[in-house]
C-alpha cells in the first residue's frame, strides 16, 4: 500500500469477500466448469441467497454476470498471495 501511495497515481484493489446467506460462509464464492456460482461450504447455487462482489469494467458490481463475463472472472490470475504479504 505504501508503494502504491508513493509511486502510482491510480491503483485498484480487488477483494473477494462474498457471503452465503444459507450457511453463513464468508469467503470466496466459486465458479464451476459450467460458469455457475456456488458456495464451496454448502453447495448453495441460489443467486438470491448469495452476495458476490467482483470488479468488472472498472467498477465493483454485486450482481451476477453473463456467461462471458463470468468466464473472464473465473480465469483471472491472482498476482499476490498471503505468502507474498509476509515478506
N, C-alpha and C positions, 0 to 999 in steps of 0.2 A: 504494500500500500504506500509506503514511504517513497519507493522508487517511482511509482505512478504519479504521486503528488509532485515530486521534484522534477520529473523528466517528461511526462506525457501530458499533452493538453486535453486528451479525451480518452477515456477507457470505459469499458463495460464489464461488469461483474455478473456472472451467471450463477445462480444458486439453484439447487434442487431441493426445495422444501415443500414437498407435497403432503397431502393428508387424506387418509381413507376414513370416511365417516362411519363405515361399517365396523371396523375393528380398532380404530384409533391409531393405526400405523402412521408414523411421522417420519418421512424419509423420501426416497425416490420411487414414485410410481413408474413402472416399467412398461415397455412396448414389446409385444410378442412378434413372431415372424409374419403374422397377418396384419401387422400395423394396428393392433388393438391394444389399448391401455389396460393395465391390470395391476392390482395391489399384490406385491410379492409376499405379503404376510397372509392374507386370507383368500386371495384369488378374485376379489371383487372386480367386476368389469362395468358396473353401472356408473355412467358418467355423472348422474345426478347425485351420487354419494361419494365422489372423489373430487378433491381440489388439486388441480395441477397447474403450475405456472411455468412457462418457458419463454425465453426471448425469441421472438420471431419478427423478422423485418424491422429490427431495431427497437422493438417495444416488448415489454413483458406482457404476455397475454395469459389469461386464465380460462380460456375456453378450449374446447377440443378442436383439432385441426383436421383438414382433409388428408387423404392418404399420402399425397406427395409431400406435404409439409411435415407430416408425422414421420415419414421415412427419413427426411432430412434431419429432423430432430434426433431420431434413433441412431443415425450414422455419425453424429458429432463426436469429436475426439476430445477427451479431457487432457489438457496440457499441463495440469498441475494437480498433484495429489497430496494427501496428508504427509507423506514421507518428505516431499519437497519442502513443505512448510517447516519441518523440524530442522532443516539445515541452516 
